[in-house]
């Protein structure tokens, strides 16, 4: 049994680390409404999207998973960057988001985007199928972070990279909404990811409301 499957069976027998209410808005969601929210001026990952794309240094032929793809903002950018010989897996728990991404990719003529409906304990990605997993403002939505990290680890090729962008959670600095909404701060996230068989590489871009940390798959 693969590691992620074993951890999934354990996770289901326990209470979720993050309550499912955090994701209730995305099930049966109005994809157009959420696209307007996700892709609006003032949202840092949207405003800095081209800077984020630049530091990832994607190359033609690479295989990328956008986990928590949402409106497909980064999935579309990645698809153009990796070209027709590459693959972009747009992964999300929301079926309406997945259908919208499929339509958006088709309208843009991007045949290399593969939408995947995931579970809260699994990305549903095949083993060793991707070179990079990208997670933007989504890690704090993982109801079962250990299981999801194990699934991500399994999906990456040896030496593959995991890039995480998430909100800074700093008492006394962060907003009340972030303190109530985001489970773990930067240091705790780094510790959780390293325990899952990754080594931190760097912080390739300085952000204001978010942090951006990159890891390499190193563990078994």
Number of C-alpha atoms within 10 A of each C-alpha: 5 10 13 22 16 12 19 19 12 12 19 13 8 9 10 14 14 17 13 13 9 14 15 11 11 17 12 11 14 13 20 13 10 16 16 11 13 18 17 13 12 11 13 16 23 16 13 15 15 13 13 19 14 13 11 17 9 20 13 15 14 19 22 26 30 25 25 24 27 27 26 26 19 23 28 21 14 28 28 20 19 20 18 16 12 20 25 30 23 30 27 27 21 23 18 20 29 24 15 19 27 19 12 17 19 13 10 10 10 17 17 22 26 18 24 24 19 19 16 20 23 22 25 17 20 12 14 14 17 23 20 26 23 21 20 21 18 18 22 19 20 24 22 25 23 21 26 24 26 23 25 28 28 23 23 25 15 16 15 19 26 26 21 23 22 23 25 22 24 13 11 8 10 14 13 11 9 15 18 10 15 19 16 18 17 17 10 11 18 19 13 15 22 18 13 22 16 24 20 18 13 12 16 16 17 11 17 9 13 18 20 20 20 21 23 22 24 16 13 10
